[in-house]
Amino acid sequence: MDFINIINAVLSLGILGLIFGALLGFAADKFKVEVDEKIPIIREVLPGANCGGCGYAGCDAYATAVVEEGAPLTACTVGGDSCAAKLAEIMGAELKVDASEQKVAKKVAFVKCSGDCDSRKIKADLQGVETCKEAAALDNLQGCSYGCFACGDCVKACKFDAISIVNGVAVVDEEKCVNCGACIKACPQELIVSVPKDNKYRVACNSKDLGKTVRQNCSKGCIACRLCEKNCPVQAISVNDNLALVDYSKCTNCGICASKCPVKVITGREEEQPKAV
């Protein structure tokens, strides 16, 4: 009798398993989400850095967005030109490129601060402060309130070892930078911006203080004298809120602005650039 009960139990479980299996199979087929075959192909082309520089959560999200939402094919800064070209081929689309270069315009991160240990006249007391975010939350800091705290939040955020602290200020290694944007998001001072790599001349200052105050704080801060603005032959640089700004769509890299700047806050000449280490 016991043997018969065991057989019946096994058969019952087997039948139930078949029924539930059939139901699960039906449900999977009924409610399955169709995945475009191009998505995994595009995912294979992407470098897999998952840095978020494209504006999406990672490479999987970007691949899906390219296929389903028509996301820009040039958004992957790590993959660069070759990646964009492959995506265009897969999607059967025409790649929109920079007309003058016939390639995707490469950008890099740039730190808008020259306030290193040699230039800073009044140094904020950051004893015991471990992050830039903590420093930015402090009140009554002495010195420039717009500059680099040099606590290294950007360094920690960069997955490519492309930014480091040199002599008290963050410096980008443009050969390593892939313009992922991680350092930009990490900086509470909004000091780091994305700029075209081919445009050499940039204003390494973020201060909106009056010139007199800037001079008291830093020997290399923008004093809003407007000499750059007055001498630019193509009106590619202007002063707004006491700070010179370059319009990279107009800039021809002539270097006149840098030569006229009395405080040398407009960088560009290789010998003036500090090197990341």
C-alpha positions in Angstrom: 0.0 0.0 0.0 2.8 2.4 0.9 4.4 1.8 -2.4 1.2 2.6 -4.3 0.9 5.8 -2.3 4.4 6.8 -3.2 3.8 6.2 -6.9 0.6 8.2 -6.8 2.3 11.1 -5.1 5.1 11.1 -7.7 2.6 11.0 -10.5 0.6 13.8 -8.9 3.7 16.0 -8.6 4.7 15.2 -12.1 1.3 16.1 -13.5 1.3 19.4 -11.5 4.8 20.1 -12.7 3.6 19.7 -16.3 0.6 21.9 -15.8 2.6 24.7 -14.1 5.3 24.4 -16.7 2.8 24.7 -19.5 1.2 27.8 -17.8 4.6 29.4 -17.3 5.5 28.8 -20.9 2.2 30.3 -22.1 2.7 33.3 -19.8 6.3 33.8 -21.0 5.2 33.7 -24.6 2.1 35.9 -24.0 3.9 38.6 -22.1 7.4 38.5 -23.5 9.0 41.8 -24.4 10.4 41.9 -27.9 14.0 43.1 -28.0 15.2 44.7 -31.2 18.0 42.6 -32.5 20.1 45.7 -33.0 20.3 46.4 -29.3 22.7 43.5 -28.4 24.7 44.2 -31.6 25.2 47.9 -30.6 26.0 46.8 -27.0 28.9 44.7 -28.3 30.3 47.7 -30.2 30.2 50.0 -27.1 33.4 50.0 -25.0 31.6 48.9 -21.8 33.0 51.6 -19.6 29.5 52.3 -18.1 30.8 55.8 -17.2 27.5 57.6 -17.9 29.2 60.2 -20.1 26.6 59.6 -22.8 23.9 60.8 -20.5 22.4 57.4 -19.8 22.8 55.0 -16.9 25.3 52.8 -18.7 26.1 51.1 -22.0 23.0 48.9 -21.9 20.8 51.9 -21.4 22.5 53.8 -24.2 22.3 51.0 -26.6 18.5 50.7 -26.0 18.1 54.5 -26.3 19.9 54.5 -29.7 17.5 51.9 -31.1 14.3 52.9 -29.4 14.6 56.6 -28.8 16.9 57.7 -31.6 19.6 58.9 -29.1 22.6 60.7 -30.7 25.1 58.3 -32.3 28.0 60.5 -31.2 27.2 60.4 -27.4 29.8 57.8 -26.5 32.9 59.8 -25.8 34.9 56.8 -24.8 34.3 55.1 -28.1 34.9 58.2 -30.1 34.8 58.5 -33.9 35.2 54.8 -34.7 32.3 53.8 -32.3 30.0 56.5 -33.7 30.8 55.3 -37.3 30.0 51.7 -36.4 26.7 52.7 -34.7 25.7 54.7 -37.8 26.4 51.6 -39.9 24.3 49.4 -37.7 21.4 51.8 -37.6 21.7 52.6 -41.3 21.9 56.3 -40.5 24.1 59.1 -41.8 26.6 60.3 -39.2 26.4 64.0 -38.5 30.0 65.2 -38.2 31.9 68.5 -37.8 31.9 70.1 -41.2 35.5 71.4 -41.0 37.1 68.2 -39.6 34.8 65.6 -41.1 34.8 63.8 -37.7 33.0 63.9 -34.4 34.3 67.0 -32.6 36.3 65.7 -29.6 35.8 67.3 -26.3 37.7 67.2 -23.0 37.2 68.3 -19.4 38.7 71.6 -18.4 39.2 73.1 -14.9 38.3 76.8 -14.8 40.8 77.7 -12.1 44.4 78.9 -12.0 44.5 79.2 -8.2 47.4 76.9 -7.4 49.6 77.3 -4.3 51.7 79.9 -6.0 48.9 82.1 -7.3 46.6 82.0 -4.3 47.2 84.9 -2.0 44.6 84.0 0.7 44.2 80.4 1.4 41.0 79.0 3.0 41.4 77.0 6.2 40.2 73.5 5.2 41.8 71.7 8.1 39.8 68.5 8.8 37.8 68.9 5.6 38.1 65.7 3.4 35.9 66.5 0.4 35.2 69.4 -1.8 31.5 68.9 -1.1 32.1 69.5 2.6 34.3 72.6 1.8 31.6 74.1 -0.4 29.1 73.8 2.5 31.3 75.9 4.9 30.5 79.5 5.6 32.8 82.5 5.7 35.7 80.8 3.8 38.6 83.2 3.3 40.0 83.7 -0.2 38.2 82.9 -3.5 34.9 81.3 -3.0 34.7 80.2 -6.6 38.0 78.3 -6.9 39.3 74.7 -6.5 39.3 73.3 -3.0 41.8 70.6 -4.2 40.2 67.9 -2.0 40.0 65.5 -4.9 36.3 64.7 -5.4 37.0 64.9 -9.2 40.0 62.6 -8.9 38.0 60.0 -7.1 35.2 60.2 -9.6 37.4 59.7 -12.7 37.6 56.1 -13.9 40.3 56.8 -16.4 43.0 58.4 -14.1 42.7 61.6 -16.2 42.6 64.2 -13.5 44.9 64.9 -10.6 45.7 67.6 -8.0 48.9 69.5 -9.1 50.2 72.2 -6.7 46.9 72.7 -5.1 44.6 72.7 -8.1 42.9 70.1 -10.2 44.5 69.5 -13.7 43.1 67.4 -16.5 45.4 65.1 -18.6 43.7 65.6 -22.0 45.3 62.5 -23.5 43.6 60.3 -21.0 40.3 62.3 -20.8 37.3 60.7 -22.6 34.9 63.5 -21.6 32.7 61.1 -19.6 31.5 64.0 -17.4 32.1 62.2 -14.1 34.4 65.0 -12.8 32.0 67.6 -13.9 29.2 66.1 -11.8 31.5 65.6 -8.8 32.7 69.2 -8.6 30.4 71.2 -6.2 32.0 74.5 -7.5 30.9 73.8 -11.1 34.5 74.5 -12.0 34.9 71.8 -14.6 33.4 72.1 -18.0 33.5 70.3 -21.3 35.4 72.1 -24.1 36.5 71.3 -27.6 39.9 69.8 -27.5 41.1 71.6 -30.6 40.3 75.0 -29.1 43.5 75.8 -27.3 42.6 79.1 -25.6 40.5 78.9 -22.4 39.8 81.1 -19.5 41.2 79.3 -16.4 39.0 81.2 -13.9 35.5 80.9 -12.4 35.4 84.0 -10.2 32.6 86.5 -10.6 34.1 88.9 -8.0 35.0 92.4 -8.9 38.6 92.9 -10.2 39.8 94.4 -6.9 38.6 91.5 -4.9 40.1 89.0 -7.3 43.5 90.7 -7.1 43.3 90.4 -3.3 42.7 86.6 -3.5 44.7 85.4 -6.5 47.4 86.7 -8.9 46.0 84.8 -11.9 42.2 85.5 -11.5 40.2 87.2 -14.2 39.9 90.9 -13.4 37.3 91.7 -16.1 39.6 94.3 -17.7 38.0 93.4 -21.2 41.3 93.6 -23.0 40.6 90.2 -24.5 37.2 91.2 -25.6 38.4 94.5 -27.1 41.3 92.8 -29.1 39.6 89.6 -30.4 39.3 90.0 -34.2 36.3 87.6 -34.4 34.4 88.6 -31.3 34.9 85.1 -29.8 35.4 86.3 -26.2 33.3 88.5 -24.0 33.1 89.5 -20.4 29.9 88.7 -18.5 29.5 88.9 -14.7 33.1 90.0 -14.3 34.3 86.9 -16.1 35.7 86.4 -19.6 34.0 83.6 -21.6 35.1 82.1 -24.9 32.6 81.3 -27.7 34.3 78.2 -29.1 32.2 78.2 -32.2 33.9 81.5 -33.2 37.4 81.1 -31.8 40.1 80.6 -34.4 42.9 79.9 -32.0 44.8 83.1 -32.9 46.0 83.6 -29.3 45.6 87.4 -29.3 43.4 87.2 -26.2 46.0 85.2 -24.3 48.8 87.7 -25.3 46.7 90.7 -24.2 45.6 89.2 -20.8 47.6 91.0 -18.1 47.2 88.3 -15.5 47.7 85.4 -17.9 44.5 83.7 -16.9 43.8 82.7 -20.6 45.7 79.5 -21.1 46.8 77.9 -24.3 50.5 78.0 -24.8 52.0 74.6 -23.9 54.7 76.0 -21.7 52.0 77.6 -19.5 50.1 74.4 -18.9 50.7 72.5 -15.7 51.0 68.8 -16.2 48.9 66.2 -14.4 51.0 63.6 -12.6 
